[in-house]
């Protein structure tokens, strides 16, 4: 009987201890929850900045020289001299080829003689006009002959000028197969010329992005060669229509080629970054993830406030958000693990912390 009573007493004592322990745990849990919001938590906060969303287009571009020309003679004739070498830089209007011009020089000389004779005849008639020795019709014929002689001289001079082939602009001449003594006509290609001071690179942009591309936008290019030459330039023209087969618009950009490392006809990898809508941006470390998705801790009147957000884009260590944030709003960047809704916040100065750390390291080094 006494043994059974003893067992009951032990069970009762155990139940009391368990009950007291549970109550104690509950009180501690409540106290911990209250302390999380009542105490001040030191954090490092970063201001929100505004930045444009960026889209990147990559395309293959084909280049041509800023100006190009195929050089032909204006008339047929025998080549007398070649005045250039392939790959040579020539100035504007530089003499490239001379054709045999003996007949043309004689024609100019004859036209000059005829012009001089027409001038003398008209002068003689004008002096005799006062004595009524020359009828008006004869004087008119002399004036017509003088005008005709002037035109004949001009035509002879043009024919003589056509015997000399000049550079239409400053640039680099190509190779030639024409030699002195060859007889050529206007259909024969003498050489080519390129102004390589800049290249025009043409590429395509998808129809969906047409409204975001404009003249003056910057592009970057890179060659497919082993040395991977890089350069940059700007858009100078857009086509007036969308190509029906590719559903894209042709875009032309000008690339300076000051060091002459690029060549017309090269293909390039073209990169075009387009700015879109403006969004709030925060450091990547400030973004948190929960059961309901991404969120940030903002600072409102010295307290933490949770704000659900939508990620728009990650860009160079920052995140663009779709959220009701304005430039200058503060978000918690460091110390987010201790945040709760309504937690009081003490914002630390990261520069002051860095200075203190350097001073501490310096004192430890001196102590050694």
VEXVO-989930 format. One record per residue (C-alpha): y negated, z negated, x negated; residue number from 1. Coordinates in Angstrom, 3 decimals, decimal comma. Each point is the difference from the previous one (the first is absolute). Layout:
<recs>
+----------+----------+----------+-----+
!        Y !        Z !        X ! pos !
+----------+----------+----------+-----+
!        Y !        Z !        X ! NUM !
...
+----------+----------+----------+-----+
</recs>
This chain:
<recs>
+----------+----------+----------+-----+
!        Y !        Z !        X ! pos !
+----------+----------+----------+-----+
!    0,000 !    0,000 !    0,000 !   1 !
!   -2,408 !   -0,933 !   -2,745 !   2 !
!    1,071 !    3,063 !   -1,968 !   3 !
!   -0,898 !    2,308 !    2,911 !   4 !
!   -3,393 !   -1,701 !    0,337 !   5 !
!   -0,707 !    0,546 !   -3,643 !   6 !
!    0,648 !    3,778 !    0,326 !   7 !
!   -2,380 !    0,201 !    2,988 !   8 !
!   -2,686 !   -1,801 !   -1,957 !   9 !
!    0,373 !    2,425 !   -2,907 !  10 !
!   -0,277 !    3,048 !    2,283 !  11 !
!   -3,102 !   -1,441 !    1,682 !  12 !
!   -1,648 !   -0,676 !   -3,354 !  13 !
!    0,718 !    3,564 !   -1,153 !  14 !
!   -1,552 !    1,474 !    3,156 !  15 !
!   -3,145 !   -2,063 !   -0,473 !  16 !
!   -0,376 !    1,208 !   -3,609 !  17 !
!    0,440 !    3,652 !    1,008 !  18 !
!   -2,589 !   -0,388 !    2,759 !  19 !
!   -2,517 !   -1,596 !   -2,325 !  20 !
!    0,547 !    2,707 !   -2,616 !  21 !
!   -0,574 !    2,788 !    2,551 !  22 !
!   -3,200 !   -1,631 !    1,188 !  23 !
!   -1,169 !   -0,355 !   -3,555 !  24 !
!    0,706 !    3,703 !   -0,731 !  25 !
!   -1,867 !    1,073 !    3,122 !  26 !
!   -3,033 !   -2,051 !   -0,946 !  27 !
!    0,036 !    1,430 !   -3,535 !  28 !
!    0,255 !    3,567 !    1,342 !  29 !
!   -2,951 !   -0,472 !    2,337 !  30 !
!   -1,989 !   -1,614 !   -2,781 !  31 !
!    0,755 !    2,920 !   -2,322 !  32 !
!   -1,100 !    2,520 !    2,605 !  33 !
!   -3,230 !   -1,847 !    0,579 !  34 !
!   -0,672 !   -0,266 !   -3,714 !  35 !
!    0,350 !    3,773 !   -0,492 !  36 !
!   -2,985 !    0,644 !    2,254 !  37 !
!   -2,039 !   -3,110 !   -0,767 !  38 !
!   -0,019 !    0,210 !   -3,752 !  39 !
!   -2,128 !    2,511 !   -1,973 !  40 !
!    1,929 !    2,705 !   -1,852 !  41 !
!   -1,578 !    1,682 !   -3,057 !  42 !
!    0,297 !    3,796 !    0,062 !  43 !
!   -1,467 !    3,102 !   -1,594 !  44 !
!   -1,553 !    2,327 !    2,564 !  45 !
!   -1,002 !    3,654 !   -0,386 !  46 !
!   -2,670 !    1,838 !    2,011 !  47 !
!    1,040 !    2,926 !    2,165 !  48 !
!   -1,315 !    3,376 !   -1,134 !  49 !
!   -0,138 !    3,309 !    1,860 !  50 !
!    1,673 !    3,103 !   -1,354 !  51 !
!    0,907 !    3,468 !    1,199 !  52 !
!    3,588 !    0,932 !    0,680 !  53 !
!    1,141 !    2,568 !   -2,535 !  54 !
!    2,388 !    2,911 !    0,498 !  55 !
!    1,331 !    2,008 !   -2,929 !  56 !
!    0,740 !    3,717 !    0,135 !  57 !
!    2,078 !    1,618 !   -2,720 !  58 !
!    0,249 !    3,782 !   -0,199 !  59 !
!    0,635 !    2,870 !   -2,385 !  60 !
!   -3,144 !    1,881 !   -0,978 !  61 !
!   -0,395 !    3,454 !   -1,546 !  62 !
!   -2,996 !    0,669 !   -2,225 !  63 !
!   -2,198 !    2,910 !   -0,911 !  64 !
!   -3,032 !    0,335 !   -2,219 !  65 !
!   -3,461 !   -0,772 !    1,293 !  66 !
!   -0,741 !    3,713 !   -0,412 !  67 !
!    2,452 !    2,766 !   -0,858 !  68 !
!   -0,391 !    3,731 !   -0,491 !  69 !
!    2,038 !    3,042 !   -0,936 !  70 !
!   -1,998 !    2,184 !   -2,359 !  71 !
!   -0,062 !    3,772 !    0,633 !  72 !
!   -2,253 !    2,752 !   -1,262 !  73 !
!   -2,405 !    1,489 !    2,530 !  74 !
!    0,792 !    3,552 !   -1,169 !  75 !
!    2,586 !    2,010 !   -1,888 !  76 !
!   -0,270 !    0,564 !   -3,709 !  77 !
!    1,340 !   -0,518 !   -3,482 !  78 !
!   -0,063 !   -3,514 !   -1,416 !  79 !
!   -2,254 !   -0,129 !   -3,030 !  80 !
!    0,189 !   -3,723 !   -0,842 !  81 !
!    1,471 !   -3,310 !    1,206 !  82 !
!   -2,383 !   -2,943 !   -0,565 !  83 !
!    2,196 !   -2,989 !    0,878 !  84 !
!    3,292 !   -1,687 !   -0,811 !  85 !
!    2,381 !   -1,485 !    2,520 !  86 !
!   -0,701 !   -3,681 !    0,730 !  87 !
!   -3,553 !    0,208 !   -1,300 !  88 !
!   -2,909 !   -1,787 !    1,687 !  89 !
!   -2,768 !    2,497 !    0,816 !  90 !
!   -3,449 !   -0,443 !    1,464 !  91 !
!   -1,361 !    1,500 !    3,171 !  92 !
!   -0,727 !    3,760 !   -0,379 !  93 !
!    1,749 !    0,137 !   -3,391 !  94 !
!    1,066 !    3,528 !   -1,033 !  95 !
!    3,762 !    0,421 !    0,378 !  96 !
!    0,769 !    3,735 !   -0,263 !  97 !
!   -1,952 !    3,083 !   -1,042 !  98 !
!    0,956 !    3,463 !    1,264 !  99 !
!   -1,010 !    3,279 !   -1,580 ! 100 !
!   -3,573 !    0,534 !    1,239 ! 101 !
!   -1,243 !    3,142 !   -1,824 ! 102 !
!   -0,428 !    2,111 !    3,122 ! 103 !
!   -1,728 !   -2,837 !    1,845 ! 104 !
!   -2,465 !   -0,561 !   -2,843 ! 105 !
!   -0,834 !    3,729 !    0,018 ! 106 !
!   -0,455 !   -0,126 !    3,767 ! 107 !
!   -2,470 !   -2,871 !   -0,372 ! 108 !
!   -1,930 !    1,852 !   -2,705 ! 109 !
!   -0,163 !    3,137 !    2,173 ! 110 !
!   -1,195 !   -2,001 !    3,009 ! 111 !
!   -2,733 !   -1,610 !   -2,120 ! 112 !
!   -1,214 !    3,463 !   -1,083 ! 113 !
!   -0,020 !    1,270 !    3,583 ! 114 !
!   -1,892 !   -3,095 !    1,126 ! 115 !
!   -2,623 !    0,456 !   -2,691 ! 116 !
!   -0,428 !    3,685 !    0,951 ! 117 !
!   -0,381 !   -0,922 !    3,689 ! 118 !
!   -2,667 !   -2,565 !   -0,862 ! 119 !
!   -1,980 !    2,527 !   -2,095 ! 120 !
!    0,206 !    2,639 !    2,731 ! 121 !
!   -1,259 !   -2,370 !    2,662 ! 122 !
!   -2,845 !   -1,183 !   -2,233 ! 123 !
!   -1,052 !    3,627 !   -0,652 ! 124 !
!   -0,008 !    0,864 !    3,697 ! 125 !
!   -2,001 !   -3,112 !    0,868 ! 126 !
!   -2,715 !    0,951 !   -2,507 ! 127 !
!   -0,218 !    3,547 !    1,366 ! 128 !
!   -0,092 !   -1,160 !    3,594 ! 129 !
!   -3,772 !   -0,532 !   -0,028 ! 130 !
!   -0,595 !    3,684 !   -0,756 ! 131 !
!    2,225 !    1,028 !    2,901 ! 132 !
!    2,205 !    1,802 !   -2,492 ! 133 !
!    3,207 !   -1,697 !    1,212 ! 134 !
!    1,012 !    0,145 !    3,644 ! 135 !
!    1,088 !   -3,262 !    1,677 ! 136 !
!    3,590 !    1,204 !    0,388 ! 137 !
!    0,327 !    0,507 !   -3,758 ! 138 !
!   -1,337 !   -3,494 !   -0,640 ! 139 !
!    2,481 !   -1,449 !    2,489 ! 140 !
!    2,865 !    1,832 !   -1,699 ! 141 !
!   -1,040 !   -1,424 !   -3,372 ! 142 !
!   -0,004 !   -3,529 !    1,405 ! 143 !
!    3,474 !    0,549 !    1,467 ! 144 !
!    1,262 !    1,341 !   -3,321 ! 145 !
!   -1,303 !   -3,095 !   -1,782 ! 146 !
!    1,760 !   -2,359 !    2,453 ! 147 !
!    3,214 !    2,016 !   -0,358 ! 148 !
!   -0,212 !   -0,172 !   -3,795 ! 149 !
!   -0,316 !   -3,771 !    0,136 ! 150 !
!    3,092 !   -0,293 !    2,215 ! 151 !
!    1,945 !    2,330 !   -2,315 ! 152 !
!   -0,871 !   -2,212 !   -2,973 ! 153 !
!    1,092 !   -3,124 !    1,874 ! 154 !
!    3,329 !    1,597 !    0,927 ! 155 !
!    0,573 !    1,105 !   -3,581 ! 156 !
!   -0,730 !   -3,545 !   -1,176 ! 157 !
!    2,491 !   -1,435 !    2,505 ! 158 !
!    2,667 !    2,421 !   -1,215 ! 159 !
!   -0,729 !   -1,055 !   -3,589 ! 160 !
!    0,204 !   -3,702 !    0,921 ! 161 !
!    3,395 !    0,607 !    1,618 ! 162 !
!    1,368 !    0,944 !   -3,406 ! 163 !
!   -0,326 !   -3,652 !   -1,052 ! 164 !
!    2,201 !   -2,664 !    1,651 ! 165 !
!   -1,597 !   -3,471 !    0,092 ! 166 !
!    1,291 !   -3,454 !    0,941 ! 167 !
!   -0,999 !   -0,869 !    3,586 ! 168 !
!   -0,283 !   -3,720 !   -0,864 ! 169 !
!    0,656 !   -2,424 !   -2,834 ! 170 !
!    3,689 !   -0,740 !   -0,419 ! 171 !
!    3,261 !    0,652 !   -1,811 ! 172 !
!    1,269 !    3,575 !   -0,353 ! 173 !
!    3,697 !    0,705 !    0,238 ! 174 !
!    2,216 !    2,351 !   -1,963 ! 175 !
!   -0,454 !    3,761 !    0,073 ! 176 !
!    2,223 !    3,018 !   -0,555 ! 177 !
!   -2,955 !    2,371 !   -0,433 ! 178 !
!   -0,656 !    1,359 !   -3,489 ! 179 !
!   -2,813 !    2,131 !   -1,476 ! 180 !
!    0,797 !    3,638 !    0,661 ! 181 !
!    1,680 !   -0,652 !    3,337 ! 182 !
!   -1,281 !    1,906 !    2,975 ! 183 !
!   -0,446 !   -2,224 !    3,034 ! 184 !
!   -1,241 !    0,340 !    3,552 ! 185 !
!   -1,289 !   -2,531 !    2,555 ! 186 !
!    3,552 !   -0,844 !    1,154 ! 187 !
!    1,113 !   -1,158 !   -3,455 ! 188 !
!   -0,107 !   -3,765 !   -0,592 ! 189 !
!   -1,807 !   -0,794 !   -3,252 ! 190 !
!    0,413 !   -3,794 !    0,073 ! 191 !
!   -0,518 !   -3,077 !    2,158 ! 192 !
!   -2,653 !   -2,710 !   -0,148 ! 193 !
!    0,076 !   -3,603 !    1,139 ! 194 !
!   -2,687 !   -2,643 !    0,201 ! 195 !
!    2,096 !   -3,072 !   -0,817 ! 196 !
!   -2,854 !   -2,499 !   -0,027 ! 197 !
!    1,524 !   -1,211 !    3,273 ! 198 !
!    3,069 !    0,782 !    2,070 ! 199 !
!    0,311 !    0,453 !    3,741 ! 200 !
!    3,152 !   -1,712 !    1,267 ! 201 !
!    1,293 !    0,902 !    3,451 ! 202 !
!    2,422 !   -2,181 !    1,970 ! 203 !
!    0,878 !   -0,807 !    3,604 ! 204 !
!   -0,706 !   -3,052 !    2,153 ! 205 !
!    2,051 !   -0,705 !    3,157 ! 206 !
!   -1,620 !    0,712 !    3,334 ! 207 !
!    0,156 !   -3,685 !    0,987 ! 208 !
!   -2,425 !   -0,937 !   -2,809 ! 209 !
!   -2,462 !    2,865 !    0,339 ! 210 !
!   -2,720 !   -2,152 !    1,539 ! 211 !
!    0,090 !   -2,411 !   -2,953 ! 212 !
!   -0,508 !    2,603 !   -2,745 ! 213 !
!   -3,500 !    1,150 !   -0,887 ! 214 !
!   -1,904 !    1,797 !   -2,727 ! 215 !
!   -0,841 !   -2,351 !   -2,843 ! 216 !
!    3,198 !   -2,072 !    0,298 ! 217 !
!    1,459 !   -0,811 !   -3,418 ! 218 !
!    3,469 !    1,124 !   -1,069 ! 219 !
!    2,177 !   -0,627 !   -3,044 ! 220 !
!    2,332 !    2,563 !   -1,547 ! 221 !
!    2,811 !   -0,119 !   -2,538 ! 222 !
!    1,814 !    2,855 !   -1,691 ! 223 !
!    3,758 !    0,460 !    0,099 ! 224 !
!    0,047 !    0,588 !   -3,751 ! 225 !
!    1,570 !   -2,402 !   -2,493 ! 226 !
!   -3,352 !   -1,496 !   -1,040 ! 227 !
!   -0,985 !   -0,753 !    3,628 ! 228 !
!   -3,677 !    0,908 !   -0,265 ! 229 !
!   -2,103 !   -1,839 !    2,602 ! 230 !
!   -3,381 !    0,977 !    1,406 ! 231 !
!   -2,115 !   -0,545 !    3,082 ! 232 !
!   -2,485 !    1,897 !    2,109 ! 233 !
!   -1,346 !    0,374 !    3,511 ! 234 !
!    0,620 !    2,122 !    3,080 ! 235 !
!   -2,410 !    2,926 !    0,280 ! 236 !
!    1,321 !    1,935 !    3,010 ! 237 !
!    2,375 !   -0,179 !    2,957 ! 238 !
!    1,545 !    2,893 !    1,860 ! 239 !
!   -1,403 !    0,807 !    3,431 ! 240 !
!    3,394 !   -0,095 !    1,705 ! 241 !
!    3,427 !   -1,644 !    0,069 ! 242 !
!    2,790 !    2,160 !   -1,372 ! 243 !
!    2,349 !    0,642 !    2,965 ! 244 !
!    3,156 !    0,072 !   -2,138 ! 245 !
!   -0,583 !   -3,187 !   -2,011 ! 246 !
!   -2,213 !   -1,932 !    2,467 ! 247 !
!   -2,256 !   -0,859 !   -2,927 ! 248 !
!   -3,494 !    0,819 !   -1,183 ! 249 !
!   -0,755 !    1,512 !   -3,405 ! 250 !
!   -2,302 !   -2,081 !   -2,175 ! 251 !
!   -1,732 !    1,066 !   -3,208 ! 252 !
!   -1,149 !   -2,427 !   -2,692 ! 253 !
!   -1,993 !    0,523 !   -3,189 ! 254 !
!    1,377 !   -1,614 !   -3,179 ! 255 !
!   -2,245 !   -0,117 !   -3,113 ! 256 !
!    1,761 !    1,364 !   -3,088 ! 257 !
!   -2,400 !   -0,974 !   -2,754 ! 258 !
!    2,660 !   -0,406 !   -2,706 ! 259 !
!    1,691 !    3,284 !    1,066 ! 260 !
!    3,461 !   -1,580 !    0,241 ! 261 !
!    0,740 !    1,494 !    3,411 ! 262 !
!    0,791 !    3,637 !    0,688 ! 263 !
!   -0,456 !    2,160 !    3,095 ! 264 !
!    3,273 !    0,455 !    1,847 ! 265 !
!    1,294 !   -3,484 !   -0,810 ! 266 !
!    1,579 !   -2,009 !    2,802 ! 267 !
!   -0,905 !   -3,652 !    0,430 ! 268 !
!    1,075 !   -3,162 !    1,768 ! 269 !
!   -3,001 !   -0,753 !    2,214 ! 270 !
!   -0,757 !   -3,527 !    1,244 ! 271 !
!   -2,620 !   -0,589 !    2,688 ! 272 !
!   -0,794 !   -3,509 !    1,242 ! 273 !
!   -1,590 !   -0,107 !    3,437 ! 274 !
!   -1,881 !   -2,972 !    1,432 ! 275 !
!    0,629 !   -0,935 !    3,612 ! 276 !
!   -0,997 !   -2,896 !    2,274 ! 277 !
!   -1,546 !   -3,193 !   -1,401 ! 278 !
!    2,216 !   -3,123 !    0,158 ! 279 !
!   -0,232 !   -3,638 !   -1,170 ! 280 !
!    1,828 !   -0,573 !   -3,297 ! 281 !
!    1,479 !   -3,164 !   -1,516 ! 282 !
!    1,972 !   -0,809 !   -3,180 ! 283 !
!    3,742 !    0,547 !    0,300 ! 284 !
!    0,705 !   -3,710 !   -0,647 ! 285 !
!   -1,953 !   -0,972 !    3,126 ! 286 !
!    2,380 !    1,828 !    2,346 ! 287 !
!    2,777 !   -2,119 !    1,524 ! 288 !
!    2,980 !    0,920 !    2,151 ! 289 !
!    1,390 !   -1,953 !    2,924 ! 290 !
!    2,318 !    0,451 !    2,931 ! 291 !
!   -2,689 !    1,880 !    1,916 ! 292 !
!   -0,962 !    2,225 !   -2,943 ! 293 !
!   -2,755 !   -0,037 !   -2,640 ! 294 !
!   -2,859 !   -2,500 !    0,146 ! 295 !
!   -2,740 !   -1,530 !   -2,140 ! 296 !
!   -1,639 !   -3,410 !   -0,184 ! 297 !
!   -3,719 !    0,246 !    0,576 ! 298 !
!   -2,603 !   -2,693 !   -0,575 ! 299 !
!   -1,928 !   -0,988 !    3,115 ! 300 !
!   -2,400 !   -2,965 !   -0,154 ! 301 !
!    1,928 !   -1,510 !   -2,891 ! 302 !
!    3,379 !    0,249 !    1,710 ! 303 !
!    2,962 !    2,360 !   -0,291 ! 304 !
!    0,517 !    2,439 !    2,820 ! 305 !
!    2,982 !    2,313 !    0,273 ! 306 !
!   -0,801 !    3,619 !    0,824 ! 307 !
!    2,646 !    2,600 !    0,786 ! 308 !
!   -0,737 !    3,379 !   -1,594 ! 309 !
!    1,379 !    3,530 !   -0,310 ! 310 !
!    0,454 !    1,561 !   -3,434 ! 311 !
!   -1,684 !    3,410 !   -0,254 ! 312 !
!    0,472 !    0,832 !   -3,681 ! 313 !
!    0,660 !   -1,532 !   -3,412 ! 314 !
!   -2,474 !    1,222 !   -2,584 ! 315 !
!   -0,361 !   -1,127 !   -3,623 ! 316 !
!    0,931 !   -3,651 !    0,458 ! 317 !
!   -1,820 !   -0,374 !    3,311 ! 318 !
!    1,116 !    0,412 !    3,578 ! 319 !
!   -1,896 !    1,781 !    2,751 ! 320 !
!    0,333 !   -1,818 !    3,319 ! 321 !
!   -0,560 !    0,725 !    3,641 ! 322 !
!   -1,456 !   -3,387 !    0,950 ! 323 !
!   -3,204 !   -1,566 !    1,402 ! 324 !
!   -1,402 !   -0,748 !   -3,458 ! 325 !
!   -3,474 !    0,736 !   -1,344 ! 326 !
!   -1,263 !    0,454 !   -3,538 ! 327 !
!   -0,495 !   -3,401 !   -1,601 ! 328 !
!    2,489 !   -1,903 !    2,169 ! 329 !
!    2,160 !   -2,334 !   -2,102 ! 330 !
!    3,792 !    0,165 !   -0,129 ! 331 !
!    2,266 !   -2,403 !   -1,886 ! 332 !
!    1,423 !    1,709 !   -3,091 ! 333 !
!    1,594 !   -2,939 !   -1,826 ! 334 !
!    1,357 !   -3,150 !    1,651 ! 335 !
!    1,375 !    1,756 !    3,081 ! 336 !
!    3,312 !   -1,916 !   -0,187 ! 337 !
!   -1,721 !   -3,206 !    1,164 ! 338 !
!   -1,929 !    1,570 !    2,844 ! 339 !
!    0,359 !   -1,075 !    3,617 ! 340 !
!   -2,118 !    0,861 !    3,005 ! 341 !
!   -3,130 !   -2,147 !   -0,228 ! 342 !
!    0,607 !   -1,266 !   -3,550 ! 343 !
!   -3,230 !   -1,099 !   -1,647 ! 344 !
!   -0,767 !    2,112 !   -3,043 ! 345 !
!   -1,799 !   -0,624 !   -3,252 ! 346 !
!   -0,918 !    3,305 !   -1,645 ! 347 !
!    0,303 !   -0,104 !   -3,790 ! 348 !
!   -1,971 !    2,112 !   -2,441 ! 349 !
!    2,527 !    2,086 !   -1,984 ! 350 !
!   -2,478 !    0,481 !   -2,837 ! 351 !
!   -0,508 !   -3,751 !   -0,334 ! 352 !
!    3,789 !   -0,508 !   -0,032 ! 353 !
!    0,360 !    2,580 !   -2,740 ! 354 !
!   -2,752 !   -1,665 !   -2,045 ! 355 !
!    1,686 !   -3,406 !    0,399 ! 356 !
!    3,329 !    1,436 !   -1,084 ! 357 !
!   -1,526 !    1,567 !   -3,097 ! 358 !
!   -1,737 !   -3,262 !   -0,850 ! 359 !
!    3,269 !   -1,917 !    0,414 ! 360 !
!    1,871 !    2,427 !   -2,209 ! 361 !
!   -2,734 !   -0,249 !   -2,593 ! 362 !
!    0,103 !   -3,794 !   -0,037 ! 363 !
!    3,795 !    0,006 !   -0,326 ! 364 !
!   -0,233 !    2,415 !   -2,923 ! 365 !
!   -2,574 !   -2,198 !   -1,725 ! 366 !
!    2,152 !   -3,093 !    0,615 ! 367 !
!    2,823 !    1,518 !   -1,992 ! 368 !
+----------+----------+----------+-----+
</recs>
